[in-house]
């Protein structure tokens, strides 16, 4: 059983897509092991996206991610990381497969509704960034 972190970003929350995104995850065999709504500070967003600190989009990304509430959740299931990434679609919504979350709802590369861990190591870091052991259902 694999776990991954997913975030419904501020644009997804503002567009009222929490239920739709959760429905897609569950309909495709992913189970929610933890979930909460938070509003990141700029500093918290910078800590989470520290891997991108030297990239030109870092400031705009962390401004966006701290611009409103988001929903952070842990998904689990067989091949959860790959399954989540397929459901999300390509980061650039214009290149995302039809029927993916980003193809259906994103408005830009940055404001693309959802985030998902890209590897097991990343998932471990990202899950620990937002959740403690008592918040995760086993």
Phi and psi in radians as a Rosetta constraint file:
Dihedral C 1 N 2 CA 2 C 2 CIRCULARHARMONIC -1.825 0.35
Dihedral N 2 CA 2 C 2 N 3 CIRCULARHARMONIC 2.598 0.35
Dihedral C 2 N 3 CA 3 C 3 CIRCULARHARMONIC -2.077 0.35
Dihedral N 3 CA 3 C 3 N 4 CIRCULARHARMONIC 2.614 0.35
Dihedral C 3 N 4 CA 4 C 4 CIRCULARHARMONIC -2.526 0.35
Dihedral N 4 CA 4 C 4 N 5 CIRCULARHARMONIC 2.727 0.35
Dihedral C 4 N 5 CA 5 C 5 CIRCULARHARMONIC -1.687 0.35
Dihedral N 5 CA 5 C 5 N 6 CIRCULARHARMONIC 2.446 0.35
Dihedral C 5 N 6 CA 6 C 6 CIRCULARHARMONIC -2.259 0.35
Dihedral N 6 CA 6 C 6 N 7 CIRCULARHARMONIC 2.562 0.35
Dihedral C 6 N 7 CA 7 C 7 CIRCULARHARMONIC -2.243 0.35
Dihedral N 7 CA 7 C 7 N 8 CIRCULARHARMONIC 2.256 0.35
Dihedral C 7 N 8 CA 8 C 8 CIRCULARHARMONIC -1.577 0.35
Dihedral N 8 CA 8 C 8 N 9 CIRCULARHARMONIC 1.912 0.35
Dihedral C 8 N 9 CA 9 C 9 CIRCULARHARMONIC -1.222 0.35
Dihedral N 9 CA 9 C 9 N 10 CIRCULARHARMONIC 2.951 0.35
Dihedral C 9 N 10 CA 10 C 10 CIRCULARHARMONIC -0.936 0.35
Dihedral N 10 CA 10 C 10 N 11 CIRCULARHARMONIC -0.584 0.35
Dihedral C 10 N 11 CA 11 C 11 CIRCULARHARMONIC -1.225 0.35
Dihedral N 11 CA 11 C 11 N 12 CIRCULARHARMONIC -0.619 0.35
Dihedral C 11 N 12 CA 12 C 12 CIRCULARHARMONIC -1.161 0.35
Dihedral N 12 CA 12 C 12 N 13 CIRCULARHARMONIC -0.709 0.35
Dihedral C 12 N 13 CA 13 C 13 CIRCULARHARMONIC -1.139 0.35
Dihedral N 13 CA 13 C 13 N 14 CIRCULARHARMONIC -0.815 0.35
Dihedral C 13 N 14 CA 14 C 14 CIRCULARHARMONIC -1.092 0.35
Dihedral N 14 CA 14 C 14 N 15 CIRCULARHARMONIC -0.563 0.35
Dihedral C 14 N 15 CA 15 C 15 CIRCULARHARMONIC -1.469 0.35
Dihedral N 15 CA 15 C 15 N 16 CIRCULARHARMONIC 0.025 0.35
Dihedral C 15 N 16 CA 16 C 16 CIRCULARHARMONIC 1.235 0.35
Dihedral N 16 CA 16 C 16 N 17 CIRCULARHARMONIC 0.641 0.35
Dihedral C 16 N 17 CA 17 C 17 CIRCULARHARMONIC -1.808 0.35
Dihedral N 17 CA 17 C 17 N 18 CIRCULARHARMONIC 0.143 0.35
Dihedral C 17 N 18 CA 18 C 18 CIRCULARHARMONIC -0.969 0.35
Dihedral N 18 CA 18 C 18 N 19 CIRCULARHARMONIC -0.925 0.35
Dihedral C 18 N 19 CA 19 C 19 CIRCULARHARMONIC -1.079 0.35
Dihedral N 19 CA 19 C 19 N 20 CIRCULARHARMONIC -0.729 0.35
Dihedral C 19 N 20 CA 20 C 20 CIRCULARHARMONIC -1.097 0.35
Dihedral N 20 CA 20 C 20 N 21 CIRCULARHARMONIC -0.768 0.35
Dihedral C 20 N 21 CA 21 C 21 CIRCULARHARMONIC -1.150 0.35
Dihedral N 21 CA 21 C 21 N 22 CIRCULARHARMONIC -0.800 0.35
Dihedral C 21 N 22 CA 22 C 22 CIRCULARHARMONIC -1.058 0.35
Dihedral N 22 CA 22 C 22 N 23 CIRCULARHARMONIC -0.707 0.35
Dihedral C 22 N 23 CA 23 C 23 CIRCULARHARMONIC -1.046 0.35
Dihedral N 23 CA 23 C 23 N 24 CIRCULARHARMONIC -0.744 0.35
Dihedral C 23 N 24 CA 24 C 24 CIRCULARHARMONIC -1.135 0.35
Dihedral N 24 CA 24 C 24 N 25 CIRCULARHARMONIC -0.722 0.35
Dihedral C 24 N 25 CA 25 C 25 CIRCULARHARMONIC -1.080 0.35
Dihedral N 25 CA 25 C 25 N 26 CIRCULARHARMONIC -0.887 0.35
Dihedral C 25 N 26 CA 26 C 26 CIRCULARHARMONIC -1.166 0.35
Dihedral N 26 CA 26 C 26 N 27 CIRCULARHARMONIC -0.648 0.35
Dihedral C 26 N 27 CA 27 C 27 CIRCULARHARMONIC -1.158 0.35
Dihedral N 27 CA 27 C 27 N 28 CIRCULARHARMONIC -0.306 0.35
Dihedral C 27 N 28 CA 28 C 28 CIRCULARHARMONIC -1.905 0.35
Dihedral N 28 CA 28 C 28 N 29 CIRCULARHARMONIC 0.413 0.35
Dihedral C 28 N 29 CA 29 C 29 CIRCULARHARMONIC 1.476 0.35
Dihedral N 29 CA 29 C 29 N 30 CIRCULARHARMONIC 0.189 0.35
Dihedral C 29 N 30 CA 30 C 30 CIRCULARHARMONIC -1.679 0.35
Dihedral N 30 CA 30 C 30 N 31 CIRCULARHARMONIC 2.352 0.35
Dihedral C 30 N 31 CA 31 C 31 CIRCULARHARMONIC -1.798 0.35
Dihedral N 31 CA 31 C 31 N 32 CIRCULARHARMONIC 2.434 0.35
Dihedral C 31 N 32 CA 32 C 32 CIRCULARHARMONIC -1.459 0.35
Dihedral N 32 CA 32 C 32 N 33 CIRCULARHARMONIC 2.080 0.35
Dihedral C 32 N 33 CA 33 C 33 CIRCULARHARMONIC -1.735 0.35
Dihedral N 33 CA 33 C 33 N 34 CIRCULARHARMONIC -0.303 0.35
Dihedral C 33 N 34 CA 34 C 34 CIRCULARHARMONIC -2.883 0.35
Dihedral N 34 CA 34 C 34 N 35 CIRCULARHARMONIC 2.622 0.35
Dihedral C 34 N 35 CA 35 C 35 CIRCULARHARMONIC -2.800 0.35
Dihedral N 35 CA 35 C 35 N 36 CIRCULARHARMONIC 2.403 0.35
Dihedral C 35 N 36 CA 36 C 36 CIRCULARHARMONIC -2.788 0.35
Dihedral N 36 CA 36 C 36 N 37 CIRCULARHARMONIC 2.681 0.35
Dihedral C 36 N 37 CA 37 C 37 CIRCULARHARMONIC -1.739 0.35
Dihedral N 37 CA 37 C 37 N 38 CIRCULARHARMONIC 2.333 0.35
Dihedral C 37 N 38 CA 38 C 38 CIRCULARHARMONIC -2.407 0.35
Dihedral N 38 CA 38 C 38 N 39 CIRCULARHARMONIC 2.870 0.35
Dihedral C 38 N 39 CA 39 C 39 CIRCULARHARMONIC -2.181 0.35
Dihedral N 39 CA 39 C 39 N 40 CIRCULARHARMONIC 1.811 0.35
Dihedral C 39 N 40 CA 40 C 40 CIRCULARHARMONIC -1.156 0.35
Dihedral N 40 CA 40 C 40 N 41 CIRCULARHARMONIC 2.471 0.35
Dihedral C 40 N 41 CA 41 C 41 CIRCULARHARMONIC -1.388 0.35
Dihedral N 41 CA 41 C 41 N 42 CIRCULARHARMONIC 2.896 0.35
Dihedral C 41 N 42 CA 42 C 42 CIRCULARHARMONIC -1.014 0.35
Dihedral N 42 CA 42 C 42 N 43 CIRCULARHARMONIC -0.754 0.35
Dihedral C 42 N 43 CA 43 C 43 CIRCULARHARMONIC -1.106 0.35
Dihedral N 43 CA 43 C 43 N 44 CIRCULARHARMONIC -0.715 0.35
Dihedral C 43 N 44 CA 44 C 44 CIRCULARHARMONIC -1.132 0.35
Dihedral N 44 CA 44 C 44 N 45 CIRCULARHARMONIC -0.728 0.35
Dihedral C 44 N 45 CA 45 C 45 CIRCULARHARMONIC -1.095 0.35
Dihedral N 45 CA 45 C 45 N 46 CIRCULARHARMONIC -0.718 0.35
Dihedral C 45 N 46 CA 46 C 46 CIRCULARHARMONIC -1.108 0.35
Dihedral N 46 CA 46 C 46 N 47 CIRCULARHARMONIC -0.683 0.35
Dihedral C 46 N 47 CA 47 C 47 CIRCULARHARMONIC -1.128 0.35
Dihedral N 47 CA 47 C 47 N 48 CIRCULARHARMONIC -0.749 0.35
Dihedral C 47 N 48 CA 48 C 48 CIRCULARHARMONIC -1.149 0.35
Dihedral N 48 CA 48 C 48 N 49 CIRCULARHARMONIC -0.728 0.35
Dihedral C 48 N 49 CA 49 C 49 CIRCULARHARMONIC -1.711 0.35
Dihedral N 49 CA 49 C 49 N 50 CIRCULARHARMONIC 0.410 0.35
Dihedral C 49 N 50 CA 50 C 50 CIRCULARHARMONIC -0.963 0.35
Dihedral N 50 CA 50 C 50 N 51 CIRCULARHARMONIC -0.523 0.35
Dihedral C 50 N 51 CA 51 C 51 CIRCULARHARMONIC -1.051 0.35
Dihedral N 51 CA 51 C 51 N 52 CIRCULARHARMONIC -0.422 0.35
Dihedral C 51 N 52 CA 52 C 52 CIRCULARHARMONIC -1.752 0.35
Dihedral N 52 CA 52 C 52 N 53 CIRCULARHARMONIC 0.200 0.35
Dihedral C 52 N 53 CA 53 C 53 CIRCULARHARMONIC -0.916 0.35
Dihedral N 53 CA 53 C 53 N 54 CIRCULARHARMONIC -0.618 0.35
Dihedral C 53 N 54 CA 54 C 54 CIRCULARHARMONIC -1.577 0.35
Dihedral N 54 CA 54 C 54 N 55 CIRCULARHARMONIC -0.003 0.35
Dihedral C 54 N 55 CA 55 C 55 CIRCULARHARMONIC -1.528 0.35
Dihedral N 55 CA 55 C 55 N 56 CIRCULARHARMONIC 2.636 0.35
Dihedral C 55 N 56 CA 56 C 56 CIRCULARHARMONIC -1.131 0.35
Dihedral N 56 CA 56 C 56 N 57 CIRCULARHARMONIC -0.373 0.35
Dihedral C 56 N 57 CA 57 C 57 CIRCULARHARMONIC -1.584 0.35
Dihedral N 57 CA 57 C 57 N 58 CIRCULARHARMONIC -0.001 0.35
Dihedral C 57 N 58 CA 58 C 58 CIRCULARHARMONIC -0.975 0.35
Dihedral N 58 CA 58 C 58 N 59 CIRCULARHARMONIC -0.866 0.35
Dihedral C 58 N 59 CA 59 C 59 CIRCULARHARMONIC -1.134 0.35
Dihedral N 59 CA 59 C 59 N 60 CIRCULARHARMONIC -0.777 0.35
Dihedral C 59 N 60 CA 60 C 60 CIRCULARHARMONIC -1.184 0.35
Dihedral N 60 CA 60 C 60 N 61 CIRCULARHARMONIC -0.633 0.35
Dihedral C 60 N 61 CA 61 C 61 CIRCULARHARMONIC -1.116 0.35
Dihedral N 61 CA 61 C 61 N 62 CIRCULARHARMONIC -0.827 0.35
Dihedral C 61 N 62 CA 62 C 62 CIRCULARHARMONIC -1.257 0.35
Dihedral N 62 CA 62 C 62 N 63 CIRCULARHARMONIC -0.531 0.35
Dihedral C 62 N 63 CA 63 C 63 CIRCULARHARMONIC -1.091 0.35
Dihedral N 63 CA 63 C 63 N 64 CIRCULARHARMONIC -0.828 0.35
Dihedral C 63 N 64 CA 64 C 64 CIRCULARHARMONIC -1.084 0.35
Dihedral N 64 CA 64 C 64 N 65 CIRCULARHARMONIC -0.830 0.35
Dihedral C 64 N 65 CA 65 C 65 CIRCULARHARMONIC -1.180 0.35
Dihedral N 65 CA 65 C 65 N 66 CIRCULARHARMONIC -0.327 0.35
Dihedral C 65 N 66 CA 66 C 66 CIRCULARHARMONIC -1.796 0.35
Dihedral N 66 CA 66 C 66 N 67 CIRCULARHARMONIC 0.181 0.35
Dihedral C 66 N 67 CA 67 C 67 CIRCULARHARMONIC -1.446 0.35
Dihedral N 67 CA 67 C 67 N 68 CIRCULARHARMONIC -0.237 0.35
Dihedral C 67 N 68 CA 68 C 68 CIRCULARHARMONIC -3.024 0.35
Dihedral N 68 CA 68 C 68 N 69 CIRCULARHARMONIC 3.092 0.35
Dihedral C 68 N 69 CA 69 C 69 CIRCULARHARMONIC -1.172 0.35
Dihedral N 69 CA 69 C 69 N 70 CIRCULARHARMONIC 2.657 0.35
Dihedral C 69 N 70 CA 70 C 70 CIRCULARHARMONIC -2.386 0.35
Dihedral N 70 CA 70 C 70 N 71 CIRCULARHARMONIC 2.908 0.35
Dihedral C 70 N 71 CA 71 C 71 CIRCULARHARMONIC -1.994 0.35
Dihedral N 71 CA 71 C 71 N 72 CIRCULARHARMONIC 2.153 0.35
Dihedral C 71 N 72 CA 72 C 72 CIRCULARHARMONIC -1.847 0.35
Dihedral N 72 CA 72 C 72 N 73 CIRCULARHARMONIC 2.404 0.35
Dihedral C 72 N 73 CA 73 C 73 CIRCULARHARMONIC -2.591 0.35
Dihedral N 73 CA 73 C 73 N 74 CIRCULARHARMONIC 2.718 0.35
Dihedral C 73 N 74 CA 74 C 74 CIRCULARHARMONIC -1.858 0.35
Dihedral N 74 CA 74 C 74 N 75 CIRCULARHARMONIC 2.223 0.35
Dihedral C 74 N 75 CA 75 C 75 CIRCULARHARMONIC -1.891 0.35
Dihedral N 75 CA 75 C 75 N 76 CIRCULARHARMONIC 2.505 0.35
Dihedral C 75 N 76 CA 76 C 76 CIRCULARHARMONIC -2.377 0.35
Dihedral N 76 CA 76 C 76 N 77 CIRCULARHARMONIC 2.684 0.35
Dihedral C 76 N 77 CA 77 C 77 CIRCULARHARMONIC 2.774 0.35
Dihedral N 77 CA 77 C 77 N 78 CIRCULARHARMONIC 3.057 0.35
Dihedral C 77 N 78 CA 78 C 78 CIRCULARHARMONIC -1.122 0.35
Dihedral N 78 CA 78 C 78 N 79 CIRCULARHARMONIC 2.195 0.35
Dihedral C 78 N 79 CA 79 C 79 CIRCULARHARMONIC 1.033 0.35
Dihedral N 79 CA 79 C 79 N 80 CIRCULARHARMONIC 0.655 0.35
Dihedral C 79 N 80 CA 80 C 80 CIRCULARHARMONIC -0.997 0.35
Dihedral N 80 CA 80 C 80 N 81 CIRCULARHARMONIC -0.674 0.35
Dihedral C 80 N 81 CA 81 C 81 CIRCULARHARMONIC -1.124 0.35
Dihedral N 81 CA 81 C 81 N 82 CIRCULARHARMONIC -0.920 0.35
Dihedral C 81 N 82 CA 82 C 82 CIRCULARHARMONIC -1.135 0.35
Dihedral N 82 CA 82 C 82 N 83 CIRCULARHARMONIC -0.723 0.35
Dihedral C 82 N 83 CA 83 C 83 CIRCULARHARMONIC -1.080 0.35
Dihedral N 83 CA 83 C 83 N 84 CIRCULARHARMONIC -0.777 0.35
Dihedral C 83 N 84 CA 84 C 84 CIRCULARHARMONIC -1.082 0.35
Dihedral N 84 CA 84 C 84 N 85 CIRCULARHARMONIC -0.753 0.35
Dihedral C 84 N 85 CA 85 C 85 CIRCULARHARMONIC -1.154 0.35
Dihedral N 85 CA 85 C 85 N 86 CIRCULARHARMONIC -0.624 0.35
Dihedral C 85 N 86 CA 86 C 86 CIRCULARHARMONIC -1.177 0.35
Dihedral N 86 CA 86 C 86 N 87 CIRCULARHARMONIC -0.696 0.35
Dihedral C 86 N 87 CA 87 C 87 CIRCULARHARMONIC -1.162 0.35
Dihedral N 87 CA 87 C 87 N 88 CIRCULARHARMONIC -0.617 0.35
Dihedral C 87 N 88 CA 88 C 88 CIRCULARHARMONIC -1.222 0.35
Dihedral N 88 CA 88 C 88 N 89 CIRCULARHARMONIC -0.762 0.35
Dihedral C 88 N 89 CA 89 C 89 CIRCULARHARMONIC 1.588 0.35
Dihedral N 89 CA 89 C 89 N 90 CIRCULARHARMONIC 3.039 0.35
Dihedral C 89 N 90 CA 90 C 90 CIRCULARHARMONIC -1.052 0.35
Dihedral N 90 CA 90 C 90 N 91 CIRCULARHARMONIC 2.591 0.35
Dihedral C 90 N 91 CA 91 C 91 CIRCULARHARMONIC -0.947 0.35
Dihedral N 91 CA 91 C 91 N 92 CIRCULARHARMONIC -0.755 0.35
Dihedral C 91 N 92 CA 92 C 92 CIRCULARHARMONIC -1.426 0.35
Dihedral N 92 CA 92 C 92 N 93 CIRCULARHARMONIC 1.842 0.35
Dihedral C 92 N 93 CA 93 C 93 CIRCULARHARMONIC -0.977 0.35
Dihedral N 93 CA 93 C 93 N 94 CIRCULARHARMONIC -0.432 0.35
Dihedral C 93 N 94 CA 94 C 94 CIRCULARHARMONIC -1.257 0.35
Dihedral N 94 CA 94 C 94 N 95 CIRCULARHARMONIC -0.328 0.35
Dihedral C 94 N 95 CA 95 C 95 CIRCULARHARMONIC -1.816 0.35
Dihedral N 95 CA 95 C 95 N 96 CIRCULARHARMONIC -0.022 0.35
Dihedral C 95 N 96 CA 96 C 96 CIRCULARHARMONIC -1.300 0.35
Dihedral N 96 CA 96 C 96 N 97 CIRCULARHARMONIC 2.508 0.35
Dihedral C 96 N 97 CA 97 C 97 CIRCULARHARMONIC -1.087 0.35
Dihedral N 97 CA 97 C 97 N 98 CIRCULARHARMONIC 2.492 0.35
Dihedral C 97 N 98 CA 98 C 98 CIRCULARHARMONIC -0.966 0.35
Dihedral N 98 CA 98 C 98 N 99 CIRCULARHARMONIC 2.455 0.35
Dihedral C 98 N 99 CA 99 C 99 CIRCULARHARMONIC 1.552 0.35
Dihedral N 99 CA 99 C 99 N 100 CIRCULARHARMONIC -0.104 0.35
Dihedral C 99 N 100 CA 100 C 100 CIRCULARHARMONIC -1.438 0.35
Dihedral N 100 CA 100 C 100 N 101 CIRCULARHARMONIC 2.833 0.35
Dihedral C 100 N 101 CA 101 C 101 CIRCULARHARMONIC -1.015 0.35
Dihedral N 101 CA 101 C 101 N 102 CIRCULARHARMONIC -0.816 0.35
Dihedral C 101 N 102 CA 102 C 102 CIRCULARHARMONIC -1.202 0.35
Dihedral N 102 CA 102 C 102 N 103 CIRCULARHARMONIC -0.698 0.35
Dihedral C 102 N 103 CA 103 C 103 CIRCULARHARMONIC -1.091 0.35
Dihedral N 103 CA 103 C 103 N 104 CIRCULARHARMONIC -0.653 0.35
Dihedral C 103 N 104 CA 104 C 104 CIRCULARHARMONIC -1.385 0.35
Dihedral N 104 CA 104 C 104 N 105 CIRCULARHARMONIC -0.548 0.35
Dihedral C 104 N 105 CA 105 C 105 CIRCULARHARMONIC -2.273 0.35
Dihedral N 105 CA 105 C 105 N 106 CIRCULARHARMONIC -0.300 0.35
Dihedral C 105 N 106 CA 106 C 106 CIRCULARHARMONIC -1.266 0.35
Dihedral N 106 CA 106 C 106 N 107 CIRCULARHARMONIC 2.668 0.35
Dihedral C 106 N 107 CA 107 C 107 CIRCULARHARMONIC -2.081 0.35
Dihedral N 107 CA 107 C 107 N 108 CIRCULARHARMONIC -0.163 0.35
Dihedral C 107 N 108 CA 108 C 108 CIRCULARHARMONIC -2.820 0.35
Dihedral N 108 CA 108 C 108 N 109 CIRCULARHARMONIC 2.991 0.35
Dihedral C 108 N 109 CA 109 C 109 CIRCULARHARMONIC -1.094 0.35
Dihedral N 109 CA 109 C 109 N 110 CIRCULARHARMONIC -0.671 0.35
Dihedral C 109 N 110 CA 110 C 110 CIRCULARHARMONIC -1.408 0.35
Dihedral N 110 CA 110 C 110 N 111 CIRCULARHARMONIC -0.814 0.35
Dihedral C 110 N 111 CA 111 C 111 CIRCULARHARMONIC -1.599 0.35
Dihedral N 111 CA 111 C 111 N 112 CIRCULARHARMONIC 1.327 0.35
Dihedral C 111 N 112 CA 112 C 112 CIRCULARHARMONIC -2.070 0.35
Dihedral N 112 CA 112 C 112 N 113 CIRCULARHARMONIC 0.509 0.35
Dihedral C 112 N 113 CA 113 C 113 CIRCULARHARMONIC 1.317 0.35
Dihedral N 113 CA 113 C 113 N 114 CIRCULARHARMONIC -0.816 0.35
Dihedral C 113 N 114 CA 114 C 114 CIRCULARHARMONIC -2.393 0.35
Dihedral N 114 CA 114 C 114 N 115 CIRCULARHARMONIC 2.736 0.35
Dihedral C 114 N 115 CA 115 C 115 CIRCULARHARMONIC -2.185 0.35
Dihedral N 115 CA 115 C 115 N 116 CIRCULARHARMONIC 2.571 0.35
Dihedral C 115 N 116 CA 116 C 116 CIRCULARHARMONIC -2.563 0.35
Dihedral N 116 CA 116 C 116 N 117 CIRCULARHARMONIC 2.510 0.35
Dihedral C 116 N 117 CA 117 C 117 CIRCULARHARMONIC -1.000 0.35
Dihedral N 117 CA 117 C 117 N 118 CIRCULARHARMONIC 2.560 0.35
Dihedral C 117 N 118 CA 118 C 118 CIRCULARHARMONIC -1.834 0.35
Dihedral N 118 CA 118 C 118 N 119 CIRCULARHARMONIC -0.101 0.35
Dihedral C 118 N 119 CA 119 C 119 CIRCULARHARMONIC -2.831 0.35
Dihedral N 119 CA 119 C 119 N 120 CIRCULARHARMONIC 2.814 0.35
Dihedral C 119 N 120 CA 120 C 120 CIRCULARHARMONIC -0.991 0.35
Dihedral N 120 CA 120 C 120 N 121 CIRCULARHARMONIC -0.706 0.35
Dihedral C 120 N 121 CA 121 C 121 CIRCULARHARMONIC -1.141 0.35
Dihedral N 121 CA 121 C 121 N 122 CIRCULARHARMONIC -0.744 0.35
Dihedral C 121 N 122 CA 122 C 122 CIRCULARHARMONIC -1.100 0.35
Dihedral N 122 CA 122 C 122 N 123 CIRCULARHARMONIC -0.755 0.35
Dihedral C 122 N 123 CA 123 C 123 CIRCULARHARMONIC -1.048 0.35
Dihedral N 123 CA 123 C 123 N 124 CIRCULARHARMONIC -0.753 0.35
Dihedral C 123 N 124 CA 124 C 124 CIRCULARHARMONIC -1.066 0.35
Dihedral N 124 CA 124 C 124 N 125 CIRCULARHARMONIC -0.810 0.35
Dihedral C 124 N 125 CA 125 C 125 CIRCULARHARMONIC -1.080 0.35
Dihedral N 125 CA 125 C 125 N 126 CIRCULARHARMONIC -0.849 0.35
Dihedral C 125 N 126 CA 126 C 126 CIRCULARHARMONIC -1.162 0.35
Dihedral N 126 CA 126 C 126 N 127 CIRCULARHARMONIC -0.707 0.35
Dihedral C 126 N 127 CA 127 C 127 CIRCULARHARMONIC -1.079 0.35
Dihedral N 127 CA 127 C 127 N 128 CIRCULARHARMONIC -0.817 0.35
Dihedral C 127 N 128 CA 128 C 128 CIRCULARHARMONIC -1.143 0.35
Dihedral N 128 CA 128 C 128 N 129 CIRCULARHARMONIC -0.458 0.35
Dihedral C 128 N 129 CA 129 C 129 CIRCULARHARMONIC -1.141 0.35
Dihedral N 129 CA 129 C 129 N 130 CIRCULARHARMONIC -0.620 0.35
Dihedral C 129 N 130 CA 130 C 130 CIRCULARHARMONIC -1.890 0.35
Dihedral N 130 CA 130 C 130 N 131 CIRCULARHARMONIC -0.369 0.35
Dihedral C 130 N 131 CA 131 C 131 CIRCULARHARMONIC -2.289 0.35
Dihedral N 131 CA 131 C 131 N 132 CIRCULARHARMONIC 2.496 0.35
Dihedral C 131 N 132 CA 132 C 132 CIRCULARHARMONIC -1.782 0.35
Dihedral N 132 CA 132 C 132 N 133 CIRCULARHARMONIC 2.944 0.35
Dihedral C 132 N 133 CA 133 C 133 CIRCULARHARMONIC -1.017 0.35
Dihedral N 133 CA 133 C 133 N 134 CIRCULARHARMONIC -0.568 0.35
Dihedral C 133 N 134 CA 134 C 134 CIRCULARHARMONIC -1.233 0.35
Dihedral N 134 CA 134 C 134 N 135 CIRCULARHARMONIC -0.304 0.35
Dihedral C 134 N 135 CA 135 C 135 CIRCULARHARMONIC -1.601 0.35
Dihedral N 135 CA 135 C 135 N 136 CIRCULARHARMONIC -0.092 0.35
Dihedral C 135 N 136 CA 136 C 136 CIRCULARHARMONIC -1.854 0.35
Dihedral N 136 CA 136 C 136 N 137 CIRCULARHARMONIC 2.192 0.35
Dihedral C 136 N 137 CA 137 C 137 CIRCULARHARMONIC -1.426 0.35
Dihedral N 137 CA 137 C 137 N 138 CIRCULARHARMONIC 2.226 0.35
